[in-house]
């Protein structure tokens, strides 16, 4: 009887240790994945900024492609923020992004067509990676990840729009860029304000 009791206690202890070890391993994997995603997001910002400053600032096909993908990313990320955001201002910002960037997509389409351009139907790898990282964010980290991405995305979009408004070669799209830039600046200011409040 004593040996059976001892054996049961030993088995229970071993199972408990195994479960604890698995939980520790799972937590370590989740932490490592989150660190990789944060590094990817941090690298995506400067890459986009460089692209916006160079070719996107004057090349019409590049401007149309990047402006369209920026809108697609913002709409999808905004929907996620409405569904998963914890803070009321994050949810409200997500709605503003989804609505605002749906409207700019509709406004740009005929201008792009008049310029002989067809906006892409899907995101590039960099922006899809941002969405994937946002989806993978833990509930506790979601608001911070979203806001960090929003600051970088709006800095890039503002650079793209102001650059094309100044240097673009299509009058209709230049007007669109000039008209849209102040709204993007307002979005950037709001995202920076949320980021500061989170610190």
C-alpha positions as CSV (number, residue, x, y, z in Angstrom):
1,X,0.0,0.0,0.0
2,X,2.8,2.4,1.0
3,X,4.7,1.6,-2.2
4,X,1.6,2.2,-4.4
5,X,1.0,5.5,-2.6
6,X,4.7,6.4,-3.1
7,X,4.5,5.5,-6.7
8,X,1.4,7.6,-7.3
9,X,3.0,10.5,-5.6
10,X,6.2,10.1,-7.7
11,X,4.1,9.9,-10.9
12,X,2.1,13.0,-10.0
13,X,5.3,14.9,-9.2
14,X,6.9,13.9,-12.5
15,X,3.8,14.9,-14.5
16,X,3.7,18.2,-12.6
17,X,7.4,18.9,-13.5
18,X,6.8,17.9,-17.1
19,X,3.8,20.3,-17.3
20,X,5.8,23.1,-15.7
21,X,8.7,22.4,-18.0
22,X,6.4,22.5,-21.1
23,X,4.8,25.8,-19.9
24,X,8.3,27.3,-19.4
25,X,9.4,26.1,-22.8
26,X,6.2,27.4,-24.4
27,X,6.7,30.8,-22.7
28,X,10.3,31.0,-23.8
29,X,9.2,30.2,-27.4
30,X,6.5,32.9,-27.3
31,X,9.0,35.4,-25.9
32,X,11.5,34.6,-28.6
33,X,8.9,34.9,-31.3
34,X,7.7,38.2,-30.0
35,X,11.3,39.5,-29.9
36,X,11.8,38.4,-33.6
37,X,8.6,40.1,-34.6
38,X,9.5,43.3,-32.8
39,X,12.9,43.3,-34.6
40,X,11.2,42.7,-38.0
41,X,8.7,45.6,-37.4
42,X,11.6,47.8,-36.3
43,X,13.5,47.0,-39.6
44,X,10.4,47.4,-41.8
45,X,10.0,51.1,-40.8
46,X,13.4,52.4,-42.2
47,X,13.1,50.2,-45.3
48,X,9.7,51.7,-46.1
49,X,11.0,55.2,-45.3
50,X,13.9,54.9,-47.6
51,X,11.7,53.6,-50.4
52,X,9.2,56.5,-49.9
53,X,12.1,59.1,-49.9
54,X,13.6,57.8,-53.1
55,X,11.7,56.2,-55.9
56,X,8.2,56.7,-54.4
57,X,8.6,60.4,-54.3
58,X,8.7,60.9,-58.0
59,X,8.0,57.6,-59.8
60,X,4.2,57.3,-60.6
61,X,4.0,53.5,-60.7
62,X,5.9,53.2,-57.4
63,X,3.8,56.0,-55.8
64,X,0.5,54.3,-56.8
65,X,1.7,50.8,-55.6
66,X,3.0,52.1,-52.3
67,X,0.0,54.3,-51.6
68,X,-2.4,51.5,-52.4
69,X,-0.6,49.0,-50.2
70,X,-0.3,51.5,-47.4
71,X,-4.1,51.9,-47.5
72,X,-4.6,48.1,-47.6
73,X,-2.3,47.6,-44.6
74,X,-4.1,50.4,-42.7
75,X,-7.6,49.0,-43.3
76,X,-6.6,45.5,-42.2
77,X,-4.6,46.6,-39.2
78,X,-7.4,49.0,-38.2
79,X,-9.9,46.1,-38.3
80,X,-7.7,44.1,-36.0
81,X,-7.3,47.0,-33.6
82,X,-11.1,47.4,-33.4
83,X,-11.4,43.7,-32.6
84,X,-8.4,43.1,-30.4
85,X,-7.5,46.5,-28.9
86,X,-7.7,46.9,-25.2
87,X,-7.7,50.7,-24.9
88,X,-10.7,52.7,-26.1
89,X,-8.4,55.1,-28.0
90,X,-6.7,52.2,-29.8
91,X,-10.1,50.8,-30.9
92,X,-11.2,54.3,-32.0
93,X,-8.0,54.9,-33.9
94,X,-8.4,51.5,-35.6
95,X,-11.9,52.5,-36.8
96,X,-10.6,55.9,-38.0
97,X,-7.8,54.1,-40.0
98,X,-10.1,51.5,-41.6
99,X,-12.7,54.2,-42.6
100,X,-10.2,56.8,-43.6
101,X,-8.0,54.5,-45.7
102,X,-11.0,52.9,-47.4
103,X,-12.0,56.4,-48.5
104,X,-8.5,57.3,-49.8
105,X,-8.4,54.0,-51.7
106,X,-11.7,54.9,-53.4
107,X,-10.5,58.4,-54.2
108,X,-7.1,57.3,-55.6
109,X,-8.5,54.5,-57.9
110,X,-9.8,56.7,-60.7
111,X,-6.8,59.0,-60.5
112,X,-4.5,56.0,-60.9
113,X,-6.5,54.7,-63.8
114,X,-6.3,58.1,-65.5
115,X,-2.5,57.8,-65.1
116,X,-2.5,54.4,-66.7
117,X,-1.8,52.6,-63.4
118,X,-3.5,49.6,-61.8
119,X,-3.0,49.5,-58.0
120,X,-1.8,46.1,-56.7
121,X,-4.5,43.7,-55.3
122,X,-2.3,42.3,-52.5
123,X,0.3,43.5,-50.0
124,X,4.0,43.1,-50.5
125,X,6.0,40.8,-48.3
126,X,7.0,43.6,-45.9
127,X,3.5,44.9,-45.2
128,X,2.1,41.4,-45.0
129,X,4.8,40.6,-42.4
130,X,3.6,43.6,-40.3
131,X,0.1,42.2,-40.4
132,X,1.3,38.8,-39.5
133,X,3.3,40.1,-36.6
134,X,0.3,42.1,-35.4
135,X,-1.9,39.0,-35.5
136,X,0.8,37.1,-33.6
137,X,1.0,39.7,-30.8
138,X,-0.2,38.6,-27.4
139,X,-3.3,40.2,-26.1
140,X,-1.2,42.0,-23.5
141,X,1.1,43.4,-26.2
142,X,-1.3,44.0,-29.0
143,X,-2.0,47.8,-28.3
144,X,1.8,48.5,-28.1
145,X,2.6,46.6,-31.2
146,X,-0.2,48.2,-33.2
147,X,0.7,51.8,-32.1
148,X,4.4,51.2,-32.8
149,X,3.5,50.0,-36.3
150,X,1.2,52.9,-36.8
151,X,3.9,55.5,-36.0
152,X,6.3,53.9,-38.6
153,X,3.6,53.4,-41.2
154,X,2.4,57.0,-41.0
155,X,5.9,58.4,-41.1
156,X,6.4,56.4,-44.3
157,X,3.1,57.4,-45.8
158,X,3.7,61.1,-45.0
159,X,7.1,60.9,-46.7
160,X,5.6,59.3,-49.7
161,X,2.8,61.8,-50.1
162,X,4.8,64.9,-49.5
163,X,7.5,63.7,-51.8
164,X,5.1,62.9,-54.6
165,X,3.2,66.1,-54.1
166,X,6.5,68.0,-54.6
167,X,8.2,65.9,-57.2
168,X,5.5,63.7,-58.9
169,X,4.9,63.8,-62.7
170,X,1.1,63.3,-62.7
171,X,-1.0,66.3,-61.9
172,X,-4.1,64.4,-60.6
173,X,-2.0,62.2,-58.3
174,X,0.1,65.1,-57.1
175,X,-3.2,66.9,-56.1
176,X,-4.3,63.7,-54.3
177,X,-1.0,63.5,-52.5
178,X,-1.1,67.1,-51.4
179,X,-4.7,66.8,-50.2
180,X,-4.1,63.6,-48.3
181,X,-0.9,64.5,-46.6
182,X,-2.4,66.7,-43.8
183,X,-4.8,63.9,-42.7
184,X,-1.8,61.5,-42.6
185,X,0.1,64.1,-40.5
186,X,-2.9,64.2,-38.1
187,X,-2.9,60.4,-37.9
188,X,0.8,60.4,-37.2
189,X,0.4,63.0,-34.4
190,X,-2.4,60.9,-32.8
191,X,-0.3,57.7,-33.0
192,X,2.7,59.5,-31.5
193,X,0.4,60.8,-28.7
194,X,-0.8,57.2,-28.0
195,X,2.7,55.9,-28.0
196,X,3.9,58.6,-25.5
197,X,0.9,57.8,-23.2
198,X,1.8,54.1,-23.2
199,X,5.3,54.8,-21.8
